[in-house]
Amino acid sequence: MTILTDLIRIAPSLSQHHAPSDALHQLLKKTARAEVEQAFGSSSGSRPVDLGPFGKIVFPYHQMGTVSSLNLFDLDELIIFSFYWENRKRYKNVADIGANLGLHSVLLSRCGFKVRSYEPDPGHYKILKRNLTINKCAHVTANNTAVSNDAATKEFVRVLGNTTGSHIAGSRSNLYGKLERFAVRTEAIREIMRWAHLVKIDAEGHEKDILLATQRSDWEGTDAMVEVQNKDNARAILKHFKKMKINLFSQKTNWQRAASLEAMPHSYKDGSLFITGSPKMAYGNRN
């Protein structure tokens, strides 16, 4: 798939167009989707697909309510994948929080990282384990747990209409459709950060609880790539990290430093937030 491999390779050089509102970003997003449907769609089977620097991967199609595994290859995800590859010599240990079906964990493993994956949904976890096996990911440890501000047992809400939106109870409002609730074990973020040099967080609204539990010392040698669920979370996260003097870089503004609420992502539609104790973001022309 030449277009997908090219997008991953050239993404760092196009960092000035990474804001989801950018016209080129929107065009590339449509282009990427068409290629992803052909490569990983329901009719593609389980054939290996070339993802450029990551080599060939096998990632079978799965439906997750109204969304599918194709959404895991959206352009904003490809941008994160390119960040992983460009920084493959910068990090050693990576935590994949909210691992879903394991795509990030597979590609992180291909970068040479040691990976610990955390996925609380038993259904997703089963598929994650299978994907790690078929892609021969020997350096990934999968955990059927959630991550929170503390180690405990908490209620988990599975959103049957879109299981990618499942979450720790209380993390999201305006829930819709049929829900299932069950207990999950959580692991404390600060314990994970003692091991990890990079943390990817996709916690469906629980990112606020996770990040506000961290202290400045946790960010000495550890960075994070985070999805922010809503404006209230963005406000709380901005305030917390301003107080600690830890830098935030927002995809919403082409990875410029986020010093205001307007510059912060307010949902997944605004792209990711990068958190680091370093003065710069090592990516593309941000080096």
Secondary structure, DSSP 8 states (H G I E B T S, - for coil): -HHHHHHHHHGGGGGGG-STTSHHHHHHHHHHHHHHHHHHSTTSTT--EE-GGG-EE-----EEBTEEGGGGGSHHHHHHHHHHHHTTTT-SEEEEES-TTSHHHHHHHHTT-EEEEE---HHHHHHHHHHHHHTT-TTEEEES-EEESSSEEEEEEEETTBGGG-EETTS--S--S-EEEEEEEEEEHHHHHTT-SEEEE--TTTHHHHHHT--GGGGSS-EEEE----HHHHHHHHHHHHHHT-EEEEGGGTTEE--SGGGS--SGGG--EEEESSSS--SGGG-
